[in-house]
């Protein structure tokens, strides 16, 4: 019997490292596939120029990928702090907080980019359901599904109050209504469409269902926990 053999790592740690490795490979693969458009914006983004970086889709996507390593470091710092304080599910909650921000803010930023006639043409809106789906095309529908997908995926992992499909759907719809209203009020030369709200909400709900096994459940308070029943010694 070999007493000097090092103990194997816990299963949960191995699973966590495996997931992080798969995520890193996935990010690297996506960056490789879209390396051409991203490199077009790289010089301006690295120079800190607004025009040509943060006002273009390619620039926003590039800076999102650049923000991934600092975001992972932030997840590690938050989780370590929570574990030191004795909090449960420290890694899951920390990942959910950072993930919903990093995955949602770039899409909202791109949605709020003004068109060529911003501030000149009046606000436009379309309130007839399903009329604009034909003009969106597969790329447009896919993009709209992703706008609040990260929010729908991570929000129920962070807050137990959102751990249900109807609530995630309502969250996605409410956030989408705010974005569409802002587009109209700010006259960004974009069409505020009810179909955008429907597709955005559907994307949030579908992403939420994908994370269902990690949804956070409400923990009972001390007053809700069953009290021990004292029986007289016989």
C-alpha positions in Angstrom: 0.0 0.0 0.0 1.5 3.4 -1.0 1.0 5.9 1.8 2.9 8.6 -0.1 0.3 8.9 -2.9 -1.2 12.3 -3.1 -5.0 12.4 -2.5 -7.1 13.0 -5.6 -8.8 16.4 -5.9 -12.5 16.6 -4.8 -15.0 15.8 -7.5 -16.5 19.3 -7.4 -13.2 20.9 -7.8 -12.4 18.7 -10.8 -15.7 19.5 -12.3 -15.2 23.3 -11.8 -11.8 23.2 -13.4 -13.2 21.2 -16.3 -16.0 23.7 -16.9 -13.5 26.6 -16.7 -11.3 24.9 -19.3 -14.3 24.3 -21.6 -15.4 27.9 -21.2 -11.9 29.1 -22.0 -11.7 26.9 -25.1 -15.1 28.2 -26.2 -14.1 31.8 -25.9 -10.8 31.1 -27.7 -12.7 29.3 -30.5 -15.2 32.2 -31.0 -12.4 34.7 -31.1 -10.6 32.6 -33.7 -13.7 32.5 -35.9 -14.3 36.2 -35.7 -10.7 37.3 -35.6 -10.9 39.2 -38.9 -13.6 41.7 -37.9 -12.2 42.0 -34.4 -8.7 42.9 -35.6 -10.1 45.7 -37.7 -11.2 47.5 -34.6 -8.2 46.5 -32.5 -5.9 49.4 -33.3 -8.5 52.0 -32.4 -9.7 50.2 -29.3 -6.1 49.7 -28.0 -5.5 53.4 -28.5 -8.6 54.2 -26.5 -10.3 56.0 -29.3 -14.1 56.2 -29.1 -14.8 56.5 -32.8 -14.2 53.2 -34.5 -14.2 51.2 -31.3 -17.1 51.8 -28.9 -19.4 53.0 -31.6 -19.1 49.9 -33.7 -20.3 46.3 -33.1 -16.8 44.9 -33.8 -15.2 47.2 -31.2 -17.8 46.3 -28.5 -17.4 42.6 -29.1 -13.6 42.9 -29.0 -13.6 44.9 -25.7 -16.1 42.3 -24.3 -13.5 39.5 -25.0 -10.8 41.7 -23.5 -12.9 42.1 -20.3 -13.3 38.3 -19.8 -10.0 37.7 -17.9 -10.6 40.7 -15.5 -14.1 39.4 -15.0 -12.9 36.0 -14.1 -10.5 37.5 -11.6 -13.3 39.5 -10.1 -15.4 36.3 -9.8 -12.5 34.7 -7.9 -12.1 37.6 -5.6 -15.8 37.8 -4.8 -16.1 34.1 -4.2 -13.0 34.0 -2.0 -14.5 36.9 0.1 -17.8 35.2 0.4 -16.2 31.8 1.4 -14.2 33.6 4.1 -17.4 35.0 5.5 -19.0 31.5 5.5 -21.5 32.2 2.7 -23.0 29.3 0.9 -22.7 28.9 -2.9 -20.0 31.5 -3.0 -18.7 30.6 -6.5 -22.2 30.3 -8.1 -23.4 33.7 -6.7 -20.2 35.5 -7.7 -20.2 34.0 -11.2 -23.9 35.0 -11.6 -23.3 38.6 -10.5 -20.4 39.1 -12.9 -21.8 37.0 -15.7 -25.1 38.8 -15.9 -23.4 42.2 -16.2 -20.6 41.1 -18.7 -23.1 39.2 -20.8 -25.9 41.8 -20.9 -24.2 45.3 -21.0 -22.5 44.8 -24.4 -25.7 43.8 -26.1 -27.6 46.6 -24.5 -24.8 49.0 -25.6 -25.1 47.8 -29.2 -28.9 48.0 -29.1 -28.6 51.6 -28.0 -26.1 52.7 -30.7 -27.6 55.6 -32.7 -28.3 55.3 -36.4 -27.2 57.8 -39.1 -30.3 59.9 -38.6 -30.2 60.0 -34.8 -31.7 63.3 -33.4 -33.0 64.2 -36.8 -35.7 61.7 -37.7 -38.6 61.3 -35.3 -39.0 58.2 -33.2 -40.6 55.2 -34.8 -42.5 52.3 -33.3 -44.3 49.2 -34.4 -47.0 47.8 -32.1 -48.3 45.0 -34.3 -47.1 41.6 -33.0 -45.2 39.3 -35.3 -45.1 41.8 -38.2 -41.4 42.6 -37.9 -40.2 39.0 -37.5 -40.2 38.5 -41.3 -37.8 41.5 -41.8 -35.5 40.5 -38.9 -34.1 37.4 -40.6 -32.3 34.6 -38.8 -29.4 36.9 -37.8 -31.6 39.5 -36.3 -33.7 37.0 -34.4 -30.6 35.3 -33.1 -29.2 38.6 -32.0 -32.4 39.6 -30.2 -32.5 36.3 -28.4 -29.1 37.0 -27.0 -29.7 40.5 -25.7 -31.0 39.4 -22.3 -30.0 35.8 -22.4 -27.2 36.3 -19.9 -29.6 38.1 -17.5 -32.1 35.3 -17.8 -29.4 32.6 -17.3 -27.7 34.1 -14.3 -30.4 36.1 -12.5 -32.2 33.0 -11.0 -28.8 31.7 -9.9 -28.4 34.9 -7.9 -31.9 35.6 -6.6 -34.3 32.9 -5.5 -37.2 35.3 -6.1 -36.6 35.0 -9.9 -36.3 31.2 -10.0 -39.3 30.6 -12.2 -39.9 30.7 -15.9 -42.7 33.3 -15.9 -40.7 35.6 -13.7 -37.7 35.4 -15.9 -39.9 36.0 -18.9 -41.4 39.1 -17.2 -37.9 40.3 -16.3 -36.7 40.0 -19.9 -39.9 41.7 -21.2 -39.6 44.6 -18.7 -35.9 45.2 -19.5 -36.7 45.1 -23.2 -39.5 47.6 -22.8 -37.2 50.0 -21.1 -34.6 49.7 -23.9 -37.3 50.2 -26.6 -38.7 53.2 -24.8 -35.3 54.7 -24.5 -34.7 54.2 -28.2 -37.9 56.0 -29.0 -37.5 58.9 -26.5 -33.8 59.5 -27.4 -34.6 59.4 -31.2 -31.8 57.0 -32.0 -33.0 56.4 -35.5 -34.2 52.9 -34.5 -37.6 51.3 -34.7 -39.1 50.4 -31.3 -40.9 47.2 -32.0 -43.1 44.9 -29.9 -41.5 42.0 -31.7 -38.1 43.0 -30.2 -39.7 42.8 -26.8 -41.2 39.4 -27.5 -38.0 37.9 -28.9 -35.8 39.4 -26.1 -38.1 38.1 -23.4 -38.1 34.6 -25.1 -34.3 34.6 -25.2 -34.2 35.4 -21.5 -36.7 32.7 -20.6 -34.9 30.0 -22.7 -31.6 30.9 -21.2 -33.1 30.7 -17.8 -34.5 27.2 -18.4 -31.0 26.2 -19.5 -29.6 27.1 -16.0 -32.5 25.6 -14.1 -30.4 23.0 -12.3 -28.4 25.8 -10.7 -31.2 28.1 -9.7 -31.0 29.4 -6.2 -33.6 28.2 -3.8 -34.9 30.2 -0.8 -33.2 29.2 2.5 -35.5 28.9 5.5 -35.1 31.6 8.1 -34.5 30.6 11.8 -38.2 31.2 12.6 -39.3 29.0 9.7 -37.1 26.0 10.7 -38.9 23.3 12.6 -38.3 23.4 16.3 -37.3 20.2 18.2 -40.1 18.6 20.2 -39.1 18.0 23.8 -40.5 14.8 25.2 -40.4 14.0 28.9 -37.9 11.3 29.9 -39.7 8.1 30.7 
